[in-house]
Amino acid sequence: MERDRINFLQPHQPPPEPQGRWWRVVIITLILLAIGLGFYVFWQGKTPEIVRAESGATASAIEPSFHRIFKRLRSFITGESGGLTGTARDRINILILGMGGPGHDGPYLTDTLIVTSIKPSTNNVAMLSIPRDMAAPIPGYGWYKINHANAFGEEEKPGRGGELAARVVEKALDEPMDYYVRVDFAAFEQLIDEVGGVDIQVERPFVDQSFPAGPNTYRTVSFQKGAQHMNGTTALIFARSRHGNNGEGSDFARARRQQKVLVALKDQLLSLGTITNPARIKRILQTLNEHVTTNASLTEMLKFISLTQNADTTAIKQHVLTNAEDDLLQNTTVNGAFLLQPRNGDYSAIHALVNDMFDREERAVPLAPEPGPPPSALSIGVYNGTWNAGLATRWQKWLQEQGFAVPAVGNTTVRPIKETALLLTDEKAKKKAAPLVDVFGAPLTMATGTPLIEETPQVDVIVLLGGEMREPY
């Protein structure tokens, strides 16, 4: 291959003098050196933050030397994966963290956690989505939702969030997280627009009537079944929606959609129209600099590009940890907070799944609408006694996801009311309703009349949302 490349640059009738070959080698070397220096200077001038975000990194880690430049160019041209952490064990793990970023509620809570694994020997790829509500031990804080790790790290030291999140995830999964990439909403949207949009196959139509539209405001969004070309805004809505109907109203359904968008974005980033467009690449790098942090060095990024180009992305193994009856997680509440914990009491089954990701078949996703609650489920009516529009509807959705029947929802006749109340209409339902005490932070009391709602619904428990009642998610 190297001989072919050199011959291609030679004239049809090479001069007989042997000195000509020597000069051609010099010219080629100078060209490569110029390209390397230009690329290096551009990267250093435009994207210093994403070169090395790892805590404790120094300038020496990216020392501009001829040796380093040639090494990077050789790695990129030859497609070598050597030098990437994880190559020796034939598995490179990248933790992708998605967060709202400044200007959003909970800006550093990572509501997207996806482990992407590459097997260099076969070029196979596997993806695992971790629910944001999965319980995990966070050093110095105890057991929390795993999506808090990044936020806690940022509180301790700006820029440390991604590193702490990676350590928490690798302990929970018993698998090293070699690299992390943390992206905010703005980067996600801008990157998709910069590559000209993404093509997504929507498996089933859905309508979400509670998509965030600003502080305490919501709007309705919908998607039709079939192939769609989405711009950044539309793709972000598709990836974030979590209150849709037709089986798309859970974090688990959202995780599957997020994987779809990431694969589509990868295809566009590596397309000929992107990698041959210098202006587009420059804008992409500027977006990465402003909205992305990672612990991967420039050398490693170049190797990733080559490795990903060779990877077999036509048959990515895609997995999502869920609380389905035959899956690995189950619901629980701790101090009023909803959490997901391993069904068997420890993480061994999750560790086994992670270990076998490349060989295990992904779970089939049924296209039928969401099943209704079981006949024995507690029946609840939820009424909003605050000025937070749509709060009762969002709590209704959350309770339905936990298996409760919520046939009645509305507003109280008087607002605001001072405190949240749980009113039992049937003494026999007291035992089944006990978990609601921790969820809503209010005691169960027998209903002696319901003057705050227009008519008493036929339910076991009436929830009156009052005071500073929090959001369910």
KEVEX-426021 format. One line per 4 residues: number of its first residue (from 1); for each residue x, z, y of C-alpha. Coordinates in steps of 0.001 Angstrom, whole numbers, plus 524288, in hexadecimal, padded with zeros to 5 digits. Each point is the difference from the previous one (the first is absolute). Example, Ala and Ser with C-alpha at 12.3 -4.5 7.8 and 13.67 -1.06 7.14 Angstrom:
<nodes>
1 = 8300C,81E78,7EE6C ~ 8055A,7FD6C,80D70
</nodes>
This chain:
<nodes>
1 = 80000,80000,80000 ~ 80B2E,80355,8095C ~ 806A3,7F2E4,7FCEF ~ 7F354,7F8D8,80302
5 = 7FEAB,806FA,80D08 ~ 80DD5,7FC65,80428 ~ 7FEB0,7F1E2,7FB70 ~ 7F39B,7FEB4,807CF
9 = 807AD,802DF,80C68 ~ 80AC8,7F64C,7FCC5 ~ 8000F,7F1B0,80471 ~ 7FCEA,7F595,7F5EF
13 = 80E40,7FBB7,7FF72 ~ 80856,80C44,800A9 ~ 80D65,7FDBD,8060A ~ 80AF7,8000F,7F63A
17 = 80838,809ED,8076B ~ 7FEF7,80D7C,7F9DA ~ 800BD,8061A,80D7D ~ 7F210,7FB39,80275
21 = 7FA70,80954,7F60A ~ 806DE,80B57,80687 ~ 7FA2B,7FCB3,80D4D ~ 7F26C,7FECC,7FA4F
25 = 80134,80DA4,7FA48 ~ 80441,80521,80D55 ~ 7F491,7F964,806D5 ~ 7F629,80528,7F632
29 = 805CA,80DA9,80131 ~ 7FF23,7FF92,80ED9 ~ 7F1DE,7FB71,7FF62 ~ 7FC55,80B03,7F6C0
33 = 80742,809BA,80874 ~ 7F8EB,7FB68,80C2D ~ 7F2D7,80103,7F92E ~ 8033C,80D81,7FAFF
37 = 804B5,804EA,80D2C ~ 7F444,7FA4A,8070A ~ 7F668,805C7,7F67A ~ 806D6,80D1F,8005D
41 = 8007A,800A0,80EE9 ~ 7F1C7,7FBE4,800E8 ~ 7FBC3,80A38,7F621 ~ 8080C,80AB5,8064D
45 = 7FAF5,7FC90,80D86 ~ 7F1BB,7FEBE,7FC5F ~ 7FD57,808F9,7F48C ~ 80888,80C2E,80022
49 = 7F567,80945,7FB39 ~ 7FCF3,7F923,7F34B ~ 80E31,7FE34,7FC10 ~ 8014A,80E32,7FC22
53 = 7F540,809F9,8022C ~ 80514,80959,7F5B2 ~ 802B2,80D83,8055D ~ 80E62,80258,8027A
57 = 80423,7F1A6,80081 ~ 80B5D,7FC96,808DB ~ 804DA,7F3D4,806A3 ~ 80A7C,7FE82,7F59D
61 = 7F558,7FCA7,7F630 ~ 7FE3D,7F2F2,806FF ~ 80DF6,7FDAD,8048A ~ 8016A,7F1C8,804A7
65 = 80B85,7FB03,7F7FB ~ 80344,7F28D,7FA8C ~ 80006,805AE,7F24A ~ 7F22A,80536,80155
69 = 7FAFF,7F34C,805DE ~ 80584,7F7A6,7F508 ~ 7FAD3,80980,7F5E8 ~ 7F24A,7FF4A,805CB
73 = 80039,7F13C,8009D ~ 804E7,7FEE0,7F20D ~ 7F57E,8094D,7FB15 ~ 7F568,7F889,80722
77 = 8048A,7F27F,7FB79 ~ 80292,80397,7F1C6 ~ 7F3F4,80882,7FE77 ~ 8078B,80B89,7FAA2
81 = 7F851,80CAC,7FEAE ~ 80C38,807F9,7FD78 ~ 80197,80AC0,809FC ~ 7F171,802C6,8011B
85 = 7FCD4,80DC3,7FBD4 ~ 7F8D9,7FF91,7F30F ~ 80690,7F3A6,7FAE6 ~ 807D8,80789,7F5DE
89 = 7F3AE,80582,7F9D3 ~ 7F946,7F2A5,80130 ~ 7F565,804F2,80918 ~ 7FFCC,7FFFE,80ED5
93 = 7F513,80810,8061B ~ 7FB32,7FE12,80DF3 ~ 7F612,8097B,805C0 ~ 7F735,7F94D,809F9
97 = 7F9CD,80979,809A8 ~ 7F4FA,7FBD1,8091B ~ 7FBFB,80872,80B87 ~ 7F7E2,7FEA1,80C4F
101 = 80B1D,80258,80967 ~ 7FF46,804DE,80E22 ~ 7F27A,7FEC9,805E7 ~ 7F8CE,80267,7F338
105 = 7FA32,80C6B,7FA5F ~ 80A08,80677,7F727 ~ 80A47,7F5ED,803EC ~ 809F3,8041A,7F5AD
109 = 7F6CD,80257,7F497 ~ 80364,7F56C,7F61D ~ 7F2EE,7FB65,7FADF ~ 806ED,7F511,7F8A6
113 = 80A0B,8037A,7F59A ~ 80414,7F4EB,7F6FB ~ 80BAB,8001E,7F6DB ~ 80520,7F233,7FDC0
117 = 80984,7FEDA,7F4A6 ~ 808CD,7F463,7FCFC ~ 806B5,7FE01,7F2D8 ~ 80C3D,7F7CD,802EE
121 = 80289,7FBE6,7F1E3 ~ 7F2C5,7F92D,7FED1 ~ 7FC2D,7FE72,80E71 ~ 7F31C,806C3,7FCEC
125 = 7F888,807BF,80A4B ~ 7F692,80B7D,7FEAD ~ 7F828,8075C,80A43 ~ 7F9E6,80D8C,7FFA7
129 = 7F6CA,80546,80A76 ~ 7FFE2,80EBB,801CD ~ 7F38F,80606,805BA ~ 8028A,806CE,80CDA
133 = 7F853,80BDC,7FB16 ~ 80887,80252,7F3FE ~ 80574,80DC8,7FFEE ~ 80EC5,80152,8008E
137 = 809B9,80AD0,8034D ~ 80660,7FDB3,80D44 ~ 80C9D,807B1,80204 ~ 7FDFB,80AF8,809B6
141 = 7F13B,7FE21,80096 ~ 7FAB3,801CB,7F23C ~ 7F580,7F7A0,7F9AD ~ 7F9B0,7F632,80927
145 = 7FA2C,7F27A,7FFCA ~ 80B66,7F6FC,7FD95 ~ 7FD24,7F83D,80C60 ~ 80441,80BCD,80833
149 = 80E53,7FEF1,7FBED ~ 80399,7F5C2,80A25 ~ 7F917,80789,80ADE ~ 806D6,80CB3,7FC6D
153 = 80D1A,7F902,7FFE0 ~ 7FD75,7FA6A,80D84 ~ 7FC92,80D8C,80528 ~ 80CF6,8053E,7FB22
157 = 80808,7F4B6,80544 ~ 7FB66,7F2E3,80560 ~ 803DC,7F540,7F694 ~ 800D8,808F7,7F41D
161 = 7F20F,7FDC4,7FB56 ~ 802CE,7F473,7F739 ~ 80B3D,806ED,7F941 ~ 7F7EA,80C3C,7FD3C
165 = 7F487,7F7D7,7FB25 ~ 80909,7F8B9,7F6A8 ~ 80547,80CB5,7FA6D ~ 7F245,8058C,7FE23
169 = 7FB30,7F39B,7F93B ~ 80BBB,7FF22,7F6FB ~ 7FDFD,80E21,7FBAE ~ 7F17D,7FDC7,7FD93
173 = 8027E,7F385,7F83B ~ 80CCA,80453,7F9A3 ~ 805F9,7F309,8042E ~ 80A98,7FDCE,80A60
177 = 7FB6B,7F9B2,80C94 ~ 80BCF,7F7B9,80356 ~ 7FAD1,7FAF0,80CE8 ~ 7F4AA,80254,80929
181 = 7F9BB,7F74F,80A33 ~ 7F6BA,80638,809C7 ~ 7F6C7,7F70D,80779 ~ 7F59B,80302,80A28
185 = 7F34E,7F8A8,80286 ~ 805BD,7F848,80B49 ~ 80B08,7FA8D,7F7A3 ~ 7F6C1,7FC79,7F501
189 = 7F734,7F869,80925 ~ 80AF2,7F965,80798 ~ 80793,7FBE8,7F3DA ~ 7F423,7F935,7FA56
193 = 7FD85,7F8E8,80CC3 ~ 80E54,7FBFA,80101 ~ 7FFBC,7F96E,7F295 ~ 7F371,7F8D1,80339
197 = 7F672,808B8,7F891 ~ 7FE46,802B6,7F188 ~ 7F771,7FA44,7F553 ~ 7F7E8,80A4E,7F8DD
201 = 7F6B9,7FE88,7F484 ~ 7F4D3,8098F,802AB ~ 7FAF9,803FE,7F2AC ~ 7F2F4,80579,8044A
205 = 7F86C,80044,80CC5 ~ 7FDF6,80CD5,80727 ~ 7FB02,805E1,80CA1 ~ 8061A,80BE1,8069B
209 = 7F748,8061B,80A5B ~ 809BC,80AB5,803AB ~ 80C99,7F8EA,8033F ~ 8079E,80725,80ADB
213 = 7FED0,7F99C,80D4E ~ 805FF,80A9C,80870 ~ 7FEE8,80EAD,801DB ~ 7F323,80438,7F993
217 = 7FACB,7F21C,80020 ~ 7FD72,7F6D1,7F4AD ~ 7FBAF,7F21C,7FD6C ~ 7FB53,7F797,7F4BC
221 = 80948,7F68A,7F944 ~ 7FD6F,7F723,7F462 ~ 806EA,7F69F,7F6D7 ~ 7FA9F,7F50B,7F7A9
225 = 804A5,7FCCD,7F257 ~ 809E9,7F520,7FE69 ~ 80CCC,7FADB,8057B ~ 80224,80354,80E52
229 = 80AF0,7FDB0,809B5 ~ 80175,80C8B,807EF ~ 80725,8028E,80CB6 ~ 80690,80D16,8028F
233 = 7F3EA,806D3,80547 ~ 7F73D,7FBB3,7F4D9 ~ 80A1D,8032A,7F58C ~ 801F2,80D92,805B5
237 = 7F154,80286,7FF90 ~ 7FF7D,7FAFA,7F203 ~ 80B33,8090D,7FC2B ~ 7FACE,80C02,80739
241 = 7F170,7FFA7,7FD0D ~ 7FBE0,80B97,7F7A9 ~ 7F130,80139,80185 ~ 7FB83,7F2F8,7FA93
245 = 7F4F9,7FE09,7F659 ~ 80072,7F881,7F31C ~ 80B01,8080E,7FA3C ~ 80900,7FF09,80BDA
249 = 7FD49,80D60,805DE ~ 80B78,807FA,7FAF4 ~ 80E77,801F2,80245 ~ 8027C,7F9F3,7F2B4
253 = 7F901,7F34A,80357 ~ 8073A,7FFD7,80CF3 ~ 80CF9,801BA,7F8E2 ~ 7FD5A,7F3CA,7F7F0
257 = 7FCEE,7F846,80C43 ~ 80C85,804CD,8066D ~ 807E7,7FB01,7F48E ~ 7F96D,7F2C3,80162
261 = 803A5,7FF26,80E5A ~ 80E14,80421,7FDAB ~ 801EA,7F592,7F586 ~ 7FA0A,7F5B7,808F6
265 = 808B3,8045C,80B4B ~ 80BFC,7FF2E,7F745 ~ 7FC64,7F1FF,7FC56 ~ 7FEF3,7FC32,80E44
269 = 80C92,806DD,803FF ~ 80792,7F86A,7F5A9 ~ 7F949,7F315,80296 ~ 80791,7F45C,8052B
273 = 7F86C,8006E,80CBE ~ 8054B,80D97,802CA ~ 80E06,7FFEF,7FB32 ~ 802F9,7F2FB,806B5
277 = 7FA4B,80425,80D11 ~ 80A56,80760,80819 ~ 7F67C,8038D,80ADD ~ 7F66A,805B2,7F639
281 = 80ABC,807AE,7F92B ~ 8046E,80572,80D1D ~ 7F230,804BC,80333 ~ 7FEAF,805FB,7F271
285 = 80CC8,80765,801C2 ~ 7FB76,8050C,80D34 ~ 7F361,804E5,7F9CF ~ 807AE,806B8,7F53C
289 = 808DB,80674,809EC ~ 7F4A5,805D1,8078B ~ 7F6EE,8040A,7F4FE ~ 80793,8013A,7F336
293 = 809CE,80A02,7FB10 ~ 8079C,7FF25,7F34A ~ 80BEA,805AB,7F94B ~ 804A1,7F27C,7FB90
297 = 80C52,7FAB7,80667 ~ 801A7,7F20E,804CD ~ 807D3,7FCAE,7F3D4 ~ 7F520,80522,7F75F
301 = 7F59C,7F8C5,807C3 ~ 80700,7F31C,7FDD6 ~ 800A3,802C3,7F174 ~ 7F1A3,8038E,7FFDE
305 = 7FCA4,7F2CA,805EA ~ 80767,7F8DD,7F564 ~ 7FACA,808C3,7F52F ~ 7F1FA,7FE80,80487
309 = 80143,7F136,800CD ~ 803B4,7FFDC,7F1A0 ~ 7F5DD,80A13,7FBB9 ~ 7F463,7FBEC,7F7D6
313 = 7F4BB,80372,808FB ~ 7F5F7,7F7D7,7F8AF ~ 7FD93,80B11,7F657 ~ 8021B,80C96,80784
317 = 7FBE3,80C0C,7F870 ~ 7F6DF,80724,8093C ~ 7FBC5,80E08,7FD90 ~ 7F7DA,809C7,807BD
321 = 7FF19,80E79,7FCD7 ~ 7F188,803A6,80048 ~ 7F684,80AE0,7FC83 ~ 7F805,7F78C,7F6B2
325 = 7FBA6,806F9,7F3AC ~ 80A2D,7F8FF,7F7BB ~ 80AE9,800AC,80A0A ~ 80A5B,80A29,8035E
329 = 7FAA9,8075D,80BE5 ~ 7F484,80907,8025D ~ 7F9A5,805F8,80BFF ~ 8023E,80DE7,8048A
333 = 7FEE5,807E8,80C8C ~ 80A0D,80994,8053B ~ 7FCC6,80823,80C09 ~ 7F534,7F679,8036D
337 = 808B9,7F40C,7FEE0 ~ 7FCE0,7F526,7F677 ~ 80B81,7FCED,7F719 ~ 80302,7F7E3,7F3FE
341 = 8079C,80665,7F511 ~ 8048B,7FB5F,7F293 ~ 7F503,8003C,7F618 ~ 80827,80688,7F578
345 = 80551,80A99,808EC ~ 80DAE,7FA6D,801B3 ~ 80669,7F352,803FF ~ 80515,7FBB2,7F2AF
349 = 7F5C3,7F552,7FE38 ~ 802EB,7FAD1,80DA9 ~ 80E90,80020,7FCE5 ~ 7FD49,7F827,7F3A6
353 = 7F829,7F5EB,807B3 ~ 80AD6,7FE85,80A0C ~ 80A3D,7FEAF,7F559 ~ 7F825,7F53D,7F926
357 = 7FB20,7F8A7,80BFC ~ 80621,7F30C,7FC04 ~ 7FA48,80064,7F252 ~ 7F2E5,806A7,801E6
361 = 7F400,7F7B5,80284 ~ 7F990,80239,80D1A ~ 7F260,805A7,7FFEF ~ 7F4ED,7F643,8011A
365 = 7F7D4,80167,80C4F ~ 7F161,7FED3,7FD3C ~ 7F8AD,7F746,80960 ~ 7F322,80739,7FE82
369 = 7FAF7,8084D,80B56 ~ 80391,80E4D,80067 ~ 7F86F,807E7,7F5E1 ~ 7F698,80A27,80507
373 = 8023D,80E8A,7FDEA ~ 7FCB7,805E5,7F2B7 ~ 7F24F,805B5,7FE77 ~ 8056B,80DDF,7FFDB
377 = 8071F,7FE6A,80CF3 ~ 7FCFA,80915,80B3B ~ 7F6B1,7F9FD,809EB ~ 803F7,801C5,80E3B
381 = 7FA74,7FCCA,80D59 ~ 809B7,7FEFF,80B4D ~ 7FC0E,80153,80E53 ~ 808BC,7FE6A,80BCA
385 = 7FEE8,80B01,809E4 ~ 80BA0,7FB56,80822 ~ 801F6,7F519,809E7 ~ 809BE,7F965,7F6E9
389 = 7F889,7F37D,7FD1B ~ 7FF39,7FC35,7F1B6 ~ 80599,80CD0,7FACE ~ 7F4C0,8024E,7F68B
393 = 80135,7F23E,7FA79 ~ 80E86,801BE,7FDA5 ~ 7FDAD,80CF7,7F921 ~ 7F556,7F993,7F7F0
397 = 809AF,7F5AD,7FB87 ~ 80A50,80A07,7FC9D ~ 7F683,80874,7F842 ~ 7FB3C,7F41B,7F880
401 = 80E11,7FCDC,7FC6A ~ 800EB,80DA5,7FA12 ~ 7F416,7FD70,7F773 ~ 7F552,806A5,80801
405 = 7F2E5,7F9D1,802FD ~ 7FDA5,7FF32,80EB3 ~ 7F2A9,7F9AC,801E8 ~ 7FD73,805C0,80D76
409 = 80836,7FE9D,80C38 ~ 7FCEC,80103,80E80 ~ 80170,807E7,80C74 ~ 7FAF0,80D82,80344
413 = 7F4F7,800D8,809E7 ~ 8086B,808A3,808CA ~ 80E3D,7FD1A,8030E ~ 80A01,80562,80043
417 = 7FE41,80B34,7F68B ~ 809FB,80AE9,7FFF4 ~ 803F9,800D6,7F1B9 ~ 7FF3F,7F847,7F36F
421 = 7F5FB,8054F,7F658 ~ 7FD4E,7FDE3,7F17E ~ 7F1A0,80230,7FCAF ~ 7FBB5,80128,7F1C4
425 = 7F24B,7FB4C,7FD1F ~ 800EC,803B9,7F194 ~ 80647,80CA3,7FB43 ~ 80344,7F97B,7F303
429 = 80931,7F698,806E8 ~ 808A6,80ADF,80548 ~ 80A6A,7FECA,7F570 ~ 8010C,7F135,8014C
433 = 800A9,80144,80ED4 ~ 80B0F,80A10,7FFEE ~ 80AD3,7F5C6,8027A ~ 7F988,7FC79,80CF7
437 = 803A2,80D50,8058B ~ 80E6E,7FC6D,80032 ~ 7FD54,7F217,8046A ~ 7F7EB,8038E,80BF7
441 = 80524,80DB0,802AE ~ 7F25E,805E6,80054 ~ 7F884,80933,7F6DC ~ 7F441,7FC0C,7F7EC
445 = 7F33E,805CE,804CB ~ 7F21F,7FE0B,7FB90 ~ 7F803,7F73B,808D5 ~ 7F4A5,80755,80654
449 = 7FBA3,7F44B,807CA ~ 80726,7F4B6,8062D ~ 7FC5D,7FF4F,80E59 ~ 80BE9,7F7CC,8035D
453 = 7FB8B,7F41F,7F83B ~ 7F34A,7F89F,800FD ~ 7FBE0,80141,7F1CB ~ 805C6,80704,7F445
457 = 80604,7F643,7F670 ~ 7FEB3,8015D,7F146 ~ 80DF8,80479,7FDB5 ~ 806EC,80BDD,7FA4C
461 = 8085F,802CF,80C04 ~ 7FEA6,7FCC4,80E6A ~ 80CC2,7FEE7,80791 ~ 7FEF4,801FD,80EB1
465 = 80CA1,7FB72,80669 ~ 80317,80810,80C01 ~ 80AB3,80564,808A3 ~ 80CEC,7F8C7,7FF38
469 = 7FD2E,7FA51,7F29F ~ 80B64,7F7E8,7FB51 ~ 7FFE4,7F25C,7FA52 ~ 7FEFE,7FF25,7F123
473 = 80C7B,7F7E4,7FEA7
</nodes>
